[in-house]
Amino acid sequence: MLLARLCLVVLFLSSPLAVLGQTPKFELVKVAEGVYACIRTEPPGLTVNANSVFIINRDDVIVVDTTLTPGTAREELAALRKLTGKPVRYVINTHWHDDHIMGNEVYRTAFPGADFIAHAQTREYLPTTGLRNRQQAMAADGYPGFIAALKKSLEENRNFSGAQMDEEERRTYASDIRIAERYMRENPTAQVVLPTITLEDHLTLYRGDRVIEILSLGRGHTSGDIVVRLPQEGIVITGDLVIWPVPYVGTPQSHPGEWGLALEKLIALKPNVIIPGHGQVLRDDSYLKLMARLFASVKEQVSAAVARGEKLEEVRRSVKLDEFQKQFAGDSHIRNDIFRIYVIGPAIAAAFNDATSKP
């Protein structure tokens, strides 16, 4: 229970980075002419940093998401400056979690004329729920407790279940420590930059010959999820509506019952390239369909249990996601931990809340 509580505190914020002086932990991937994804190379873990995207247009640049700390945003900005001297005109935040917004101040300082675009719910959450979660993470039972637990596990060579650690777990725990420690170093003084432009449904930008569609497909990871679509290139930038290799739910603000529907809308856009909020670039929609089936199953099973009059703890015992866990996690101990901590518990609880809340 302690592990689950600590990890959920972490995911409220991200839901990962290099020690100062180390090589930045991202790979710059060209996915189309003028479109580059900064794909994080830390292993999937219990705390994560987010992918970012540069869209280099005729006269300017659009940045999608700005990572977990100002320092990592500066590392990515340095990579952008090697690609182009054009100014950043817009920064788009796909939702309000810290791993997607804490580098905003870096772009505001470097490009004072830039506008920041997000869903209206993101602007509402950032100074309220987002601030409270950030304060909670800084408290002793937040990131400091999480870091201490990880270090203890590494010292004893025992994972959180008490079993001997394998190499993947050791590598992941060490990465999680670096990420969390960097968060604690940099973010107490970081400034949160609120959106200057918000949307409810959609917004289209025209930059030279390029069309950029910003779409709300419905509630999923949060109530303020947006995706960025480049229709001419067949690219969608999904934020945490899509997370690979395991879909992190993890927060009370998630809506599993609607997440699958949002994914169906995303699939209907027929993208050729999917840049997820976390994980590798995807070249087909098979993973999206797997995620959609998972959330449809959660919704169906939870709704049936609620109809039988079951309380939350009874629903937790009724809902079976073993087959999905095998498909997402396989034999990886750390991915099975992620699925248990960030999918099974939170998804069932969030779906239960949605199923029992009054209209």
Residue, then its C-alpha position, 0 to 999 in steps of 0.5 A: m500500500l505504501l508503494a502504491r500511495l507513493c507512486l500515485v503521488v508521483l503520477f499526479l505530477s507526471s502522470p523522469l532525468a539525467v544527473l547533471g553532466q550526463t548525456p540528455k536522455f532523449e533521442l531526436v527522431k525525424v518523423a516527417e519533413g520539419v517534424y521531430a520527436c524528442i523521444r525519452t530514452e529512460p526505461p518505462g518506470l514508476t516515474v516518467n518524463a514525457n516526449s516532446v515534439f518540434i514542428i518547424n514551419r516556414d517562419d516559426v516553430i511549434v513545440v508540443d509539451t515541455t517535459l518534467t523540469p526546466g533543465t530537461a526543457r533546456e536540453e531539448l531547446a538546445a537540440l532545437r537550436k541546432l535544427t533551426g534558428k526560427p523562433v518558437r511561436y506556440v507551445i502546446n500542452t496536451h494536458w496539465h501533468d507536470d511532465h508535460i508543462m514544467g519546461n514552459e518557463v524555458y520557452r517563455t524566457a527564450f521566446p517572450g512572444a510565444d503563446f501557450i495553448a491548452h484545453a480550458q480544463t488545463r488552465e483551470y487545473l494548473p493553479t489548483t489541483g496541479l499546485r496541490n499535487r506539486q506541494q504534495a510531491m515535495a512533502a516528506d511522503g511524496y518524492p522524498g519517501f519514494i526516493a528513499a524506498l527506491k534506494k533501500s530496494l537497490e541497496e538490499n537488491r530486493n524489489f518492492s515485492g521482496a523478491q531479488m531484483d533482476e537487471e531491468e528492475r535495477r536499471t529502472y529503479a536507478s533511473d527513477i531515482r535520477i528523475a525524482e531527484r532532479y525534480m526535487r532539485e529544479n522544480p521548487t523554484a520553477q514557474v508554472v506558465l498558464p495557457t494564453i489560448t484555450l480551446e474546448d473542442h478544436l483549434t486550427l493553426y495555419r503556418g505557411d503551407r502547414v495545417i495544425e489541428i488541435l483536437s479534444l477527442g473526449r476525456g481520458h487520461t484527464s478531462g483536458d486531453i488534447v491531441v495535435r494532428l498534422p493532416q497533410e503528414g498523417i501524424v498525430i501527437t497524442g499526449d497521454l491519451v496514448i502511453w507505451p508500453v503500458p497505459y498509465v491511468g493513476t490519477p482520480q482525474s482519469h476517465p477510463g469509461e470515456w478513454g476508449l471512446a476517445l481512442e476510437k475517435l483517434i483511430a478513425l483519424k487513420p494516422n500513419v504515425i502516432i507520437p505518444g506521450h511516453g514511449q516509442v513512435l508507433r507506425d500503426d494503430s494496433y496498440l491503440k486498439l489494444m488500449a481501447r479494448l482494455f478501457a472498454s473492458v474496464k467500463e463494461q466490467v465495472s458497470a456490471a458490478v455497480a449494477r449488481g450493487e457492489k461497493l468499490e472493494e467488491v468491484r476490485r475483486s470482480v474485475k478481471l484484467d489478467e489477459f490484458q496484463k499479459q498483453f501489456a506487460g508480458d514477463s517483465h517484472i517492472r511492467n507488471d508492477i506498472f500495470r498493477i499500480y497504474v492501471i488495475g487499481p486506479a482504472i477500476a476506482a476511476a471507472f467506479n467513480d464515473a459509474t456512480s457519480k450523479p449526472 
